[in-house]
Amino acid sequence: MLENYVAVDLEMTGLNARRDSILEIGAVRVKNKEVEEVYEAMIRPQGKLSQEVTQLTGITDEMAAGGMDTRKAVTELVEFCEGLPLLG
């Protein structure tokens, strides 16, 4: 069993991974089987969120409008992971 890893959860702008984009990143870094740190980032989408996405995720257009650029969020996530294995 892994003692050190990062568990990652993504919310998307839809259900199609080829067409839709990341809306929110949540990650937990675990070392020695203990939660060491948590990472969260809201991503600013290109357009309006569908009603279905808002209902599914609880994320509104207003919440997402304050999000960051995808490239910045992913760069921060990579740094957060410190090269540890990822679990999704």
C-alpha positions as CSV (number, residue, x, y, z in Angstrom):
1,M,0.0,0.0,0.0
2,L,1.3,3.5,-0.9
3,E,2.2,5.7,2.1
4,N,3.0,8.8,0.0
5,Y,0.8,10.0,-2.8
6,V,-1.4,12.8,-4.1
7,A,-5.2,12.1,-4.5
8,V,-6.7,14.4,-7.2
9,D,-10.3,15.2,-8.0
10,L,-11.3,17.3,-11.0
11,E,-14.6,19.0,-11.8
12,M,-15.1,19.6,-15.5
13,T,-17.3,21.9,-17.7
14,G,-19.0,18.8,-19.0
15,L,-18.8,15.0,-19.3
16,N,-16.7,14.8,-22.4
17,A,-13.0,14.8,-21.6
18,R,-12.0,15.5,-25.2
19,R,-14.3,18.6,-25.6
20,D,-14.7,19.9,-22.1
21,S,-12.2,21.6,-19.8
22,I,-11.1,21.5,-16.1
23,L,-13.3,23.7,-13.9
24,E,-11.9,22.9,-10.5
25,I,-8.9,21.0,-9.1
26,G,-8.8,19.5,-5.6
27,A,-5.9,17.5,-4.3
28,V,-4.6,16.1,-1.1
29,R,-0.9,15.3,-0.5
30,V,-0.5,12.3,1.8
31,K,2.9,11.5,3.3
32,N,3.4,8.5,5.7
33,K,-0.3,7.8,5.5
34,E,-1.1,11.3,6.9
35,V,-2.7,14.2,5.1
36,E,0.1,16.8,4.8
37,E,-1.5,19.5,2.7
38,V,-4.6,20.3,0.5
39,Y,-4.6,22.1,-2.8
40,E,-7.7,23.7,-4.4
41,A,-8.1,25.8,-7.5
42,M,-11.1,27.2,-9.4
43,I,-10.4,27.5,-13.1
44,R,-11.9,30.4,-15.1
45,P,-13.9,28.7,-18.0
46,Q,-14.0,30.0,-21.5
47,G,-17.7,30.5,-21.5
48,K,-20.9,30.2,-19.4
49,L,-21.5,27.0,-17.5
50,S,-24.5,24.9,-18.4
51,Q,-27.3,24.5,-15.9
52,E,-26.5,20.8,-15.8
53,V,-22.8,21.4,-14.8
54,T,-23.9,23.9,-12.1
55,Q,-26.5,21.4,-10.7
56,L,-23.9,18.5,-10.8
57,T,-20.9,20.5,-9.3
58,G,-22.6,23.3,-7.3
59,I,-20.2,25.7,-9.1
60,T,-21.9,28.8,-10.5
61,D,-20.7,31.2,-13.2
62,E,-20.0,33.8,-10.5
63,M,-17.8,31.4,-8.6
64,A,-15.9,30.4,-11.7
65,A,-15.4,34.0,-12.9
66,G,-12.9,34.5,-10.0
67,G,-10.9,31.5,-11.0
68,M,-7.4,31.3,-12.4
69,D,-5.9,30.5,-15.7
70,T,-5.7,26.7,-16.4
71,R,-1.9,26.8,-17.1
72,K,-1.2,28.5,-13.8
73,A,-3.4,26.1,-11.8
74,V,-1.9,23.0,-13.4
75,T,1.6,24.4,-12.8
76,E,0.8,24.9,-9.2
77,L,-0.7,21.4,-9.0
78,V,2.5,19.8,-10.4
79,E,4.6,21.7,-7.9
80,F,2.2,20.6,-5.1
81,C,2.6,17.0,-6.1
82,E,6.4,17.0,-5.5
83,G,6.8,14.1,-7.9
84,L,4.6,11.8,-5.8
85,P,2.3,9.2,-7.5
86,L,-1.1,10.4,-8.4
87,L,-4.4,8.8,-7.5
88,G,-7.6,10.0,-9.2
